[in-house]
Amino acid sequence: MSEAKVMPGQAMPGGQIGRSLPRVEARAKVTGRAEYIHNLRLPGMLWAKIARSTVPHGCIRGIDTSAAKAMSGVHSVVIGEDILTVIPDPYFGPAFHDQPILALGKVRFAGEPVAVVLAEDPKIAEAAAQEISVDYEELPAVYDEIEAMTSTAYVHDELKPAGMFADLKHLAGKRDTNIALGYHLRRGDMDTAFAEADHVFEHTFRTPQQMHTPLEPHCAIADATSAGVTVHSSTQTPSSVRVEIARLLGLPENRVRVRTAFLGGGFGAKVYVKMEALAVALSLLARRPVKVALTMEEQFFTISKHGSTFRIKSAVTKDGRITARTCEVIYNGGAYADIGPRVAQKSGFSAAGPYDIANVAIDSYETYTNRPTAGALRGFGMPQLVWAYESHTDLIARALGLDPVEFRRKNLLRDGQPQATGTVLKDTATGAVLDRVCERIGWGRAFDRGSGTTRRGRGIAIGLKASIAPTTSVATIAVAADGSATLYCGTVDMGQGSTTALAQIAAEALGIDAEAVRVVAPDTDVTPYDMGTLGSRSTFHMGNAVRAAADEVKGKLAAMAAETGVPAGTNLPIAEIFRRKYGMQAGTIVGSGSFVPDYVSPDHATGLTPNATPYWMTGGSGAEVEVDTETGQVRVLRLVNVADAGVAINPRMVETQLTGAAVMQLGFTLSEEMVFTDGQLRNPNFADYKIPGIRDMPDRLDGETVAARQESGPYGAKGVGETGTFGVSPAIANAIHDAVGVRITELPITAEAVYRALRQAAGDKLPEE
Amino acid sequence: MSAAPRPIHFTLNGATAECMVAPHETLVDVLRDRFALYGPRESCGQGLCGCCTILVDGAAVSGCLYLAAFADSAGIITVEGLADGDALHPVQEAFIEAGAFQCGFCTPGFILMTTRLLDAHPEPSDDQIRHYLSGNLCRCGTYPQIIEAVRLAAKKLKPG
């Protein structure tokens, strides 16, 4: 069923790289004893339950909390104005300071937190929250991203960039707009290229708003005292949460402690402040520890994946060279910016795809709408874009009568060529990935195309993504007097296996076994700064920092050996060197390392930069599908994900990330959609929002890597967590087209969508939905 | 909240246990609150994800929907009851060897359901595996490796 084909890479002398070591926490996870913040409760703790807005856009005329307060067992009820007494400026967000901890004066989506009940029994808090009634004066609302571009229903009065990102500063104070950010790229001469084109193709593709649904829902426990604040959170970004909480409270960073444990999934849902600021404010008010633990349903109102509309237009010569491409991407960001502006900008860099195109124009917009907020989800916008440009690519090839793979090969961007931003592709195996996808799916070979009402087809797709730059990672390694090593770093293990992979990197650098390295869970009191576990950045960034820390440790050990008269190159055990220095088993050697890659911010006018990213991620997918032409039902028979992961530190875990990403993207492709009526979400639960189960698995699913090496990465490695999401959706749409000749341009590809397309192609009229 | 709690007696992972439960309390909450067993955990709250899977008299139930009061005089097994001291259950070993989990949040549920499957079908077909595990969701998408783990566990449990 699953065939491990991840390249081991070049063997390293320590033997720790390319080792498929089981997860260091494996035993804890199979016995149910692994720590999750979900399980944590503190003495004296109160539970918080949130009352949420029932209207998508409105002014709050009044909040009646009397019935809730009167309920037996209720500690207190808190509204936005109460928050002001402990946090005078309670607006947060990584890109814009636009989100209030609890609604103040206004609500901007149905489901926004308006009030909180605190109680010792969460069931009482939940029941009391139902008793809160709010009087709203409803305001005109905007839900669609295209309408948001021109609507006069403004979600925010003015833009409030956070200042963390220098390239957003110019947006400060901008009024009368729902466009939070526009990224614009201009390269070459578009007018001439389109005027001289033999063919021009233009298509529009859409994706719906979708949700991460980590099985461990968001939770945060805050314990605030006059000495400072401790936050236990299911966060992917402890350091960034600390910075933001410290800012909100006006405290130095060292008075704010943010710690986490293993995460029951993250996928981007748990980056930056989510429930932490609310938990801190409530703890300050109650003077007790407070736990905010969301239900699965509430997660849908907390963060989501952007819906999007992508208009793409290409100029093509008659022999199949793409000479120009225009990309207009509009992301539906929901009510608050979260990290959406970064999604719009970073994905904008490579919206034109992994192709060598001389003339490119890209406009990528983050819009505000009256929907739940959208942020990062496993790919930072890239799966939405690859869906569009790889569907478009297939349509062009078909229209020109060219083989879709040959058409791609002819235009493929290869190592050494400048990408649309002007940044030269380096250590990026686009060609090898495309070739291997074709091999694995059997492209060009005859296969059973089905008959009667069951038809089969094949499709492929390939994507390219920039990493998130510029971002910093710092690591510390301590070696104890017995020679054992402990790694302190802020990378959060949410299932991707970072604890194990970073232990392997540290072990290789120190010349010991990975099993001998202890990795301390992120805790800002002890683990140094790391920007966050997101954007497939940890293996590369933290891996490089860990290596640097190990180098410092080795240097100090060598100095200590020299100082104690031990000849260089000795094989004397480390413990013996300590004993010589301190006369007994005593002492510690600490080494630290930090890593921040080079980056050049894109030119504001042209969007161009010579250094958009420290490394590129490229991945491709091949799919074989079976379509039932009577019902529109699509069954994915085979799915293969191929990636350039550089050198795989732990091949087994890389393979699992690739197949896991394929499964997740299968859900986003075939079933998942947040459905709204008048701004009200109709399906925030697993009964109505279907994520893939074991019965949805293709008959065969494979993940593998190509031989590659990222020279600037730790032992040649680069990130891979997102790469497996890129090609899945378009590969399936292209396979459906191959099977039955219809083109689906909007996700999810439901049986109904395929059925309607088939009937339309046959000239039948069907009633509207 | 409303009606008075009453005592229940049951066997928990092989040992006798008792506690007071209110009529509305679910089995997963009671096991976590009163017995500090965190292997079963509530996620979807609708009995659809399997994270709260608990064995009650040998049958797998969704602990988030199963009222604790019904557990009176039953035999309860959670994932914590599978290992024998430091010796893992063969299904647990198989999940480690096959790399059949990532974040691990759904893992106790999958492991318990796999023990049910292999009790009923020591040499399960592909369809039986998918049937038994269709009520457990893994958002990390580790299904291929889980299927591998089930097959490996079946081999380990085979007599002789």
Interface residues (C-beta under 8 A of the other chain):
Chain A: M1 S2 S20 P22 R23 E25 A26 R27 A28 K29 V30 T31 G32 R33 A34 Y36 H38 N39 G73 D121 K123 I124 A127 H212 T213 P214 L215 E216 P217 F262 L263 G264 G265 G266 F267 T295 M296 E297 M494 G495 Q496 G497 R652 M653 T656 Q657 T659 G660 A661 A662 V663 M664 L666 N685 F686 A687 I691 P692 G693 I694 R695 M697 L701
Chain B: M1 H24 R32 L37 Y38 G39 P40 R41 S43 C44 G45 Q46 L48 C49 C51 T78 V79 E80 L82 A83 L88 Q92 F95 I96 E97 G99 F101 Q102 C103 G104 F105 C106 T107 P108 I111 I129 R130 L133 S134 N136 L137 C138 R139 C140 G141 T142 Y143 P144 Q145 I146 I147 E148
